[in-house]
Amino acid sequence: MTTPHPTSDRYAPIVEPVCRAHGLELVQVRKLVMRGETVLRVIIDRPLDSGSSGVTLGDCQAVSRDLGPALDVNEAVAGAYRLEVSSPGLDRPLVKLGDFERFAGRKVAIKTRSRHPDGRGGERRKFTGRLLGVDGDAVRLSVDASELSLPFADVDSANVVYEY
């Protein structure tokens, strides 16, 4: 069983500079406890303006090699832990408001903390549809021919849905 801890911004000041030094961006840092073991999971991506696409195994290894000592020196994680550095994968998490703008046009799945109108007379917390972008602090989504606006602050989790 995996027990997630709240995503913490306390790791970002250590992780982001290491990612930037390698020409990468930090997507997400999560601290988890898996079968009694602490895991720090770092997801990295290549910026759109970098001219190349995708994160390589070498990128993950380089960030991991430099990040481990940085975390240890700053005593960021109490006790023993396992560091995992990976690419976002096909179901890339959408974490920052800018992610919702960047992936406009893609199919996404969004879970909200509270219920919202679904465009068909009901309310729900889970939405899958075409991402239309951002309007202020709201995420715009097309679901079943209805355009919805969900407050970014109420988004619990979101990710790109792979279409094959």
C-alpha positions as CSV (number, residue, x, y, z in Angstrom):
1,M,0.0,0.0,0.0
2,T,1.2,3.5,-0.8
3,T,0.5,6.3,1.6
4,P,1.0,9.8,-0.1
5,H,2.1,12.7,2.0
6,P,1.0,16.2,0.9
7,T,3.1,17.5,-2.0
8,S,5.5,19.8,-0.4
9,D,6.9,23.0,-1.7
10,R,9.7,22.7,0.8
11,Y,11.7,20.6,-1.6
12,A,11.4,22.9,-4.6
13,P,14.1,25.4,-3.5
14,I,16.6,22.5,-3.5
15,V,15.3,20.5,-6.5
16,E,14.6,23.3,-9.0
17,P,18.1,24.7,-9.2
18,V,19.5,21.2,-9.8
19,C,17.0,20.7,-12.6
20,R,17.7,24.1,-14.2
21,A,21.4,23.4,-14.1
22,H,20.7,20.4,-16.4
23,G,18.4,22.4,-18.7
24,L,15.3,20.7,-17.2
25,E,12.2,21.8,-15.3
26,L,10.7,20.4,-12.2
27,V,7.2,19.1,-12.7
28,Q,6.5,17.7,-9.3
29,V,8.1,16.5,-6.0
30,R,6.2,14.1,-3.8
31,K,7.2,12.4,-0.6
32,L,5.6,9.0,-0.2
33,V,5.8,6.2,2.3
34,M,5.7,2.8,0.5
35,R,5.7,-0.3,2.7
36,G,7.4,1.6,5.5
37,E,10.1,3.1,3.2
38,T,10.3,6.9,2.5
39,V,10.5,7.7,-1.2
40,L,11.1,11.1,-2.6
41,R,9.7,11.0,-6.2
42,V,10.9,13.8,-8.5
43,I,9.3,14.2,-11.9
44,I,11.3,16.3,-14.5
45,D,10.6,17.5,-18.0
46,R,12.3,19.4,-20.8
47,P,11.0,23.0,-21.3
48,L,9.1,23.6,-24.6
49,D,11.6,26.2,-25.7
50,S,14.6,23.8,-25.3
51,G,14.4,22.7,-29.0
52,S,14.4,19.0,-28.1
53,S,11.6,16.8,-26.7
54,G,11.5,14.4,-23.9
55,V,13.6,13.5,-21.0
56,T,16.3,10.8,-21.4
57,L,17.6,8.2,-19.0
58,G,20.8,10.2,-18.9
59,D,18.9,13.3,-17.8
60,C,17.3,11.3,-14.9
61,Q,20.7,9.9,-13.9
62,A,22.4,13.3,-14.0
63,V,19.7,15.0,-11.9
64,S,19.6,12.1,-9.4
65,R,23.5,12.1,-9.1
66,D,23.5,15.9,-8.3
67,L,20.2,16.0,-6.3
68,G,21.1,13.3,-3.8
69,P,24.0,15.1,-2.2
70,A,22.1,18.5,-2.3
71,L,19.2,16.9,-0.4
72,D,21.6,15.3,2.1
73,V,23.6,18.4,2.7
74,N,20.4,20.4,3.3
75,E,19.0,17.5,5.5
76,A,15.8,17.9,3.5
77,V,14.5,14.4,4.2
78,A,14.7,13.0,7.8
79,G,16.2,9.6,8.0
80,A,16.8,7.1,5.2
81,Y,15.0,7.6,1.9
82,R,15.0,6.4,-1.7
83,L,15.3,9.0,-4.5
84,E,13.4,8.4,-7.7
85,V,13.9,10.8,-10.6
86,S,11.7,10.2,-13.7
87,S,10.1,11.7,-16.8
88,P,6.5,12.6,-16.6
89,G,5.5,9.8,-18.9
90,L,2.5,9.7,-21.2
91,D,0.1,10.7,-18.4
92,R,2.0,13.8,-17.4
93,P,0.7,15.4,-14.3
94,L,-0.5,19.0,-14.6
95,V,0.6,20.8,-11.5
96,K,1.1,24.5,-12.2
97,L,-1.4,26.8,-13.8
98,G,1.0,27.2,-16.7
99,D,0.8,23.5,-17.3
100,F,-2.9,23.9,-18.2
101,E,-2.1,26.5,-20.7
102,R,0.9,24.6,-22.2
103,F,-1.2,21.4,-22.8
104,A,-4.3,23.2,-24.2
105,G,-5.9,21.0,-26.9
106,R,-4.9,17.8,-25.2
107,K,-7.3,15.3,-23.5
108,V,-7.0,15.5,-19.7
109,A,-8.5,14.0,-16.6
110,I,-9.1,16.3,-13.6
111,K,-10.2,15.6,-10.1
112,T,-11.5,18.5,-7.9
113,R,-11.7,18.8,-4.2
114,S,-15.4,19.7,-4.3
115,R,-18.3,19.0,-6.7
116,H,-18.8,21.3,-9.7
117,P,-21.6,21.5,-12.3
118,D,-21.0,19.0,-15.1
119,G,-22.8,20.9,-17.9
120,R,-25.6,18.3,-17.9
121,G,-27.6,19.4,-14.9
122,G,-25.5,17.4,-12.3
123,E,-22.4,17.9,-10.3
124,R,-19.3,15.8,-10.0
125,R,-15.6,15.8,-8.9
126,K,-14.0,13.9,-11.8
127,F,-13.9,15.3,-15.3
128,T,-12.3,14.0,-18.6
129,G,-12.3,16.2,-21.6
130,R,-10.4,18.5,-24.0
131,L,-8.3,21.1,-22.2
132,L,-9.2,24.6,-23.6
133,G,-6.6,26.5,-21.5
134,V,-6.8,29.0,-18.7
135,D,-8.9,32.0,-18.0
136,G,-7.5,33.9,-15.0
137,D,-7.4,31.4,-12.2
138,A,-9.8,29.0,-13.8
139,V,-9.1,25.9,-16.0
140,R,-11.3,25.7,-19.1
141,L,-12.4,22.3,-20.2
142,S,-14.7,20.9,-22.9
143,V,-16.7,17.9,-21.6
144,D,-19.5,16.3,-23.6
145,A,-19.9,19.4,-25.8
146,S,-20.1,21.6,-22.7
147,E,-17.5,24.2,-21.8
148,L,-16.7,24.1,-18.1
149,S,-14.6,26.4,-15.9
150,L,-13.0,24.9,-12.9
151,P,-11.2,27.0,-10.2
152,F,-7.5,26.1,-10.3
153,A,-7.4,26.3,-6.5
154,D,-9.9,23.5,-6.3
155,V,-8.0,21.1,-8.6
156,D,-6.9,18.1,-6.5
157,S,-5.1,16.3,-9.4
158,A,-4.9,16.5,-13.1
159,N,-3.0,14.7,-15.9
160,V,-2.8,14.4,-19.6
161,V,-4.7,11.4,-21.0
162,Y,-2.7,9.4,-23.6
163,E,-4.6,9.1,-26.9
164,Y,-3.5,6.4,-29.3
